Amino acid sequence: MSKITNWSHYNQALVNRGNIRFWFDEKATRHWYNECTHGGRGRSNHFSDLAIETCLTLKAVFGLSFRALQGFTQSVLSLMKLPLEAPTYSCLCKRSAELNIKFRSKVRTTGFVDIVVDSTGLKVFGEGEWHAQKHHVKARKKWRKLHLAVDANTHDIVGAQMTLSNVTDGETLQDLIRPLRRRIDRVSADGAYDSRRCYAEITEKGAIPVIPPRENARLWTDKHPRNEAVMLCNKLGITQWKKLSGYHVRSLAETAMYRFKQLMGAKLNARDYNRQLVEAMIKVKALNKINTLGLPKYQ
C-alpha cells in the first residue's frame, strides 16, 4: 500500500482549493472592464475577457448555474468592497462562446519531458442510467471526447482538444503535441495510437514513441521502428514489453482523467459546441491551477 509522504503540505493544498482568493485574484479585478466599450445591439463589450473567464472559472469550480454565478460574483465583489459590477447571466452566456482559453501553465521543468496521452468521454445530455433502468427506456445520450497530453513529471495538462465522439484518438495526436515547444523525450500512448500517422507525428517531434502493438500485429516494411516492439512482444509477451519499455508511465494520463472528472465533473452543461469547448478548456486550465497548490507524493 503506497503511503503519502507529504501529507501536511498536500492537506493544506486540499484546503486551499476552496479559497476564493485563489480563484479571484487582484489581476482579475484590475482588468475587470474593457478600456474601450463597444459592440452592437445586445453585444455589450463592457467586461473584459479576463472578467468573463474568471466568472466562468468560478462556475466550473463551484458548480454554479449562470444566474447563481451572477449572484455569487456580485456577493464576492461586495465582500471585497470593490466598486465593480458583476456581469449578468445573459452576458456570461453570450460571451462564453467567444473566449480563447490559454490553459497551458508556465513550464515548471527543464530539459526533456515525457508526454502521456489519452482520451475520455464527457456527457453532454441524457437522463442517466437510473432513469433508463426505472422506466425501461433507452437513455438518450450524447458525448464529447476530451483528448489530453500530460507532462509525466508535473502532471500538468500541456495539450488538450475536444472532438465529437466519432473522432478517433489517433486523428487528434498532431493537435496535442505539434504546438508544444518543449523538448520531448518520449510519448506514451495506448494501442489506439498504433498507426503510421501517429508514429510519424512523434518522430517529427524528435521523440521516441512508446505504443503497444495491436494484437496479431505484423511487421511494417522499410525497417520501421515499430517492428522492434512487435518482435519483442512476440518473443517476450506484451506484459514484459511494457516493463522493459517503461510503458506503465502512461497510467498518469488515466490519473489525470480521473482527477478531471472528480474535481470538474464528467458532464458538460453547455448545449452548443463552441460553449462546450470553452467550458472544457476552462476546466483544464482550472485543473492545472489546482496542480500548483500541491500534489501527493508517494513512498
Secondary structure by P-SEA (a helix, b strand, c coil): cccccaaaaaaaaaaacccccccccaaaaaacccccccccccccccccaaaaaaaaaaaaaacccaaaaaaaaaaaaaaacccbbbbcaaaaaaaccccccccccccccccbbbbbbbbbbbbcccccaaaaaaaccccbbbbbbbbbbbccccccccbbbbbccccccccccccccccccccccccccccccccaaaaaaaaaaccccccccccccccccccccaaaaaaaaaaccaaaaaaaacccccaaaaaaaaaaaaccccccccccaaaaaaaaaaaaaaaaaaaaabbbbcc
